[in-house]
Amino acid sequence: MLKKIRDKLNRYRQEKDLWNQLAWVQDVFSEDYLDKNEDRRTEILISLQFDKKQTDQELVQFLMSEEIKNRSNDPFQGCSDNLNRAGFLLADFRNPKNVDLFVKAKTSNFDTHCGFDWEHILSAGVEKTFNQIKTSPKEIREAFHSYFESKDSCELSEEDIEDWLENKRTDWYPSNFNSLDLEYLIDLSFELNDFKSAQELVDEYEKGLKTITQDSLLALKYYRGRLKDYETQIEIAEKLLDFSQNDDLKAYNFIEIAELHLKLKQTKQSWLSIKRAIALSKNLDEGRMGQIADTCIDIVNQSTKTYIFLEECYQFGISNLGYFQSLNQAKKKLEASIKMKNEPATKYFESIVIQEQSKINELMKEVQNNGYPK
């Protein structure tokens, strides 16, 4: 698994002119947001995890800066695996001059503001970092002090930073490849898009299950989903019903089975599964009922034939009007209403889409003007 990417790492070590192959480049021709070189950076970052040298700091700094650009430009935001791995690798150099990059990473978007560990910022040591930040540009200093007002009031101690680094080294990013357990290897193979290795490792994981537990089935279902083996996922989800101790958990499984059938374009089977969830309605809360309604709308929208059950499915889908608070849900219900030629509902959901889009536009304008909330 590692040989090919290790060879690539050595090439980048020897030829800095090739680093442009690792730079953030948005694919402007893609319908969805796409960074053309993200997968290449993933390979090098994973290789560095197991073969990092002191001379690699400049390369890691470059990879970190490109991940910051990626997180800053992705409209869906998020705190990526690459950013977290690059953050740890850079933190492990214990260089206070890297504080500017960590502050930029922390403030890349709202998700990184919440989810990128603030220990990164002080990873060189509390006192050393507070001394170094005095030389940083004004906007970096202001962002830094929004997290750590002063050294005296800092909630993190030198010991806290050491404990955090040790936890990252042992539990998150171990450097000894031969010590990795099977689950870690499976996750790595998915990160590298090495689905051939992933298939073999997941098969090995399944064969090695001595007892069938809820946790082992959930893990196996997740792995099979990553492999797009939806038929097996359905089989596992049906087995998980035996562990469902109440109607809410049963309904959750029925919803998931229905969505899996939709991935296989099996509209009838999806409806039969969601009907099993609807049958439990009297014992479900508004949230779960809303999920059932969402799946009903998905069935209507994805159906390529005019089935008799579609009207019943559609009516249930739009009946829970108080639940669809997101723009995406309103758009789906609008699409279904147009498809089912329900003019009053079409006009209603058109107004909701406009209303929700307006709210988002106002929020984004406020963020652009004032930044993310502290």
N, C-alpha and C positions, 0 to 999 in steps of 0.2 A: 504493500500500500504506500510506503514512504519513499521507496527508491526513486521513482520517477520525479516526485516533487522535490526530493533532496537534490537531485541533479540540477533541477531548475534553480533552486536556491543558490547553488554554487556558481551557476552562470551569472546570476544577478550580483553576486558578491564580486565576481571578477570583472564584470562589464557594467559600469554605472550608466553608460549610454542606453542600456536596455530598460532602465527604470521607467521610461515613458510607457512601456507596456503594462505597467502596474498603476498608472495614473487614473484618477477618476475621469471618466468620459461618459456623458449621458448620451444614450442612443435616441436621437431626436426622431427617428423613424418608427420607433416602437410605440404601440398604442398605450402601453403601461410604462411607468417609470422603470428605466433599466440602466444600470451602470455597466458598460461594456466589459470592464476589467475587474469587476468585483470577484469573480470566481478565481482569477489569477492571483489576486491578493490573498484569497482564502488559502490557496495552496501554499503560498510562501509563508504566511503567518503560522499555519499548522506545522510546516517544516521547521520554522524557527522555534516553535515550542519545544521540539525535541533535539534541536541542534543549534541553540543560540550561543554566540560568542561575543566577547566584549567588543570586538571590532564591528559588530552588526548594529550598533546603536544608530548610526546615520540612516541605515536602511529602514529600521523600525520607525524612526522619526518620520521618514517619508511616507511609509505605509499608514501611519497614524494620521498624518495630514490629509491623505487622500480619503481615508475613512470619514474624517470630519466633513470633508466636502460632500461625500455621499449622504451622510446623515442630514446635512444642512439643506440639501436639495431634494431629498425624497419627499414628495407631497404627503405620503402616509407616515412620515417621520419614523419613529421606532428607534430602539437601541440595539444595534445588531451584534451578532456573535463576533464578527470581525472587529468591531470597535472595542468590545470587551477584551478580546484576546490581545489585540494590539496595545490596549491600555495596560494590561498586566505586563506584557513583555517590556514595554517602555518603563513602567514603574519599577521593574526589577533591576534596572540599571542604577536606580537611586540617585539620579542626577537632578539637582534642584532647577537646572536650566530648562527642564522639560515642563515646568509648571504652566507655561503659556499654552502649550498644546493641550494639557489636561483641562484647563479652564475653557478653552475653545470647544473641546469635546463635550464637556459638561453642559455647555450652553448652545449646543448645535440645534436642538429642538426641544419641545416640551417633554418628550419621552426621555431624552438623555438627561434633561434637567432633573427628572424624577428618578431615573433608573441607573444612570452611570455612577458607580460608587464614588462618593466624594473623597474617599481615602486616596484615590489616584492623585488628587491634587497635592496632598501632603506626603506622597510616597517617598520622597527623598529625606523625610524627617521634618518635624514640625518647625523647629528653630531654623534649620537651613532654608526651608521654603519661605518662611516669613521674611528672612533676610533677602532672599533672591527676588521676591515679588516687588520689592522697592524699585528695581531696575526695569520692570515690565512696562509696556505702554499703558496709558491711562485707562483705556476701556477694559484691559485685562485686569488691572489692579481693582477697578470698581466691581467687576464681576467676581473676582476672588474674594473681596471683602463682603460681598453679599452672602457668601457662604461662611466665611470666617472673619468676623469683625475685627478681632485682635488676637494676638497670641495668648494673652491672659484669659480671654473668654472662650478660647478654642475648646470645643468639646472632645477633641481627639488628642490622645497623648502619644508620646513616642512608642509606648508599649502597644497601644491600639494599632498603630501602623504596622509594627512588627507582626502582630497576631494576624492582621488582615493579609499581609503578604504571605505569611506561612500557610494560611488557609487557601489562598489562591494557588500556591505552589503544589500543595498536596491534594486538595479536593477538586480543583477546577482545571488546572493546567500542569499536570505532572510532566516531568521531562523525560522520564524513563518509559519508553514505548513498550518494553517487554513486561512492564508491571501492570499494564492496563487490563481491566476486566472486559468481558465480552460486551456489556452494554455500552461502555465507553468507545470501544472499537466500532460498534454499530453506528453510534452517533457521528463519529469521525468520518466513516464511509459515506454517510448521507451529506455531511458538510462538504465533502469533496466531490459530491455527485458521482461517486463510484458505486453505481447500483449493482454491478456484478458482485463486488465484494459484499455489499450490504445484503444481497439475496442469500449468499452463502452463509454469512454470519447470522442472519435471522433464522435460517433453517437450522443452524447449529444451536441457536438459542432455544428454538421450539423443541428440538430433539432432547435437549438437556433438562427440560422441565420434568422434575421428578413427581411433583404434585401440582395439580391445577388449582390455583388460587385466583381470587378476584384481581389482585395486583398483577399477577403474571399474565392473565388474560388481557388486562388493560394495556400492558406494555406490548404484548404481541399484536393486539389490534392496532395500536399506534404504528408499530413497525410495518405491518402489512399495508396500512394506509399510505405510508411514505413510499412504498413500492407500487402503489396504485393497484393493489390486489384487493379490489372491493368485494369480490365474491367471498373471499376468506374472511374479510372484515365482517360481513353480514353473518357468517357462521359463528364467529366469535361473539358478536353482539347478541345473538340468540342465546348462546351459552351463558352470557352475563346476566340474562334475565333470571337465572337460578339464584343469583346473588342479590337480586333487587328485593329489598325488604319492605318496600311500601309502594304505593301507586305512583308516587312522584318519580321514583327511580325507574319504575317500569315504563312510565310515559317517556322519560328521557331516552331510554333505549329504543323504544318504538320510533321516536322522532329520528334518532340517529340511523336506524335501519331504513327508514323511509328516504332519508337524504342519500344514503348509500345506493339505494335502488335508482334514485334519480341520476347519480353519476354513471350508472350503467344504462341509462335511458330506459328504465323499466317503470313506466308511469303507473301501470295498473298495480304492480307489486308495491309501489310506493304508497299509493292510495290505500291499499289493504292494510299496510303497516300503520299509517297515520290514523286509520279508523280504530285500530286497537288502542291508540292513545286517547282518541276522542271518547271512547267508551269509559274512560276513567275520569272524565271531566269533573264530576261532582266532588272529587277528592283532590283537585289540583288548584294551585294558586294562580293569580293573574299572570305572573311571569311565565309559568309553564304553558298556560293556555295561549299566551302570546306566541310562544315558540311553535306550538302546534299550528296556529293560524299562519305564521310565516311559512311553514313547510307546505301548508295547503296552497298558498299563493305560488310557491316555487313549483308545485305540481302543475298548476294551471299554466304558468308561464312556459314551462319546459315541455308541455304536452304537444306533440306534433299531429295528434288526431283528435277528432271531436268525440270524446267518450261521454257516455250518458252521465257518469258520476261527476263530471267537471263542474256542473252548476252547483251541486251540493258542496263540492270541495271549495269552490269560489265563495259561496255564501258564508261558509264557516270562516274562511280566510279573512273576509272583510268585517265579520261580525264583532271582532274584538278591536274596535276603533281606538280605544284608549291606550293601546300598547305600542303603536308603531311610531315612536317618537323620533326615530332617525330618518335622515333624508333618504338613505338607501331603501329603507322599508317602505316609505311613501312612494318612491319611484316604482318599486315592484308592484305595489297595489294599484298604482296608476296603469302600469302595463297590463296587468290582469283585467282591470276594468275595461280597458279599450278592447282587449281580446274578447271579453264576454259581452261586449256591446251594451254595457250598463252606463248610459249617459249621465244620470245624476251622480253616480259614484266617480265617473271620470272627471267631471267638473270639480267635485269635492277634493279628490286627490291632486288634481292640478293645482288647486289653491294651496294645499298643504306643501307640495313640492316647492312652490314659489316662496312660501313663508319660511320653510326650513332653510332653503338656499340663502335667503336674505339674512337669516340669523348667523349662518356660517360666514358669509361675506363680511358682516359687521364685526364678528369675532376676529377674523383674520386681519381686518383693517386695524383693529385695536392692538393686536399682537405686533404688527408691523410698526405701529407708532410708538408703542410703549414697551415692547418686549414681552417675554413670558412672565407670568406671575411668580413672585419670589416665594 
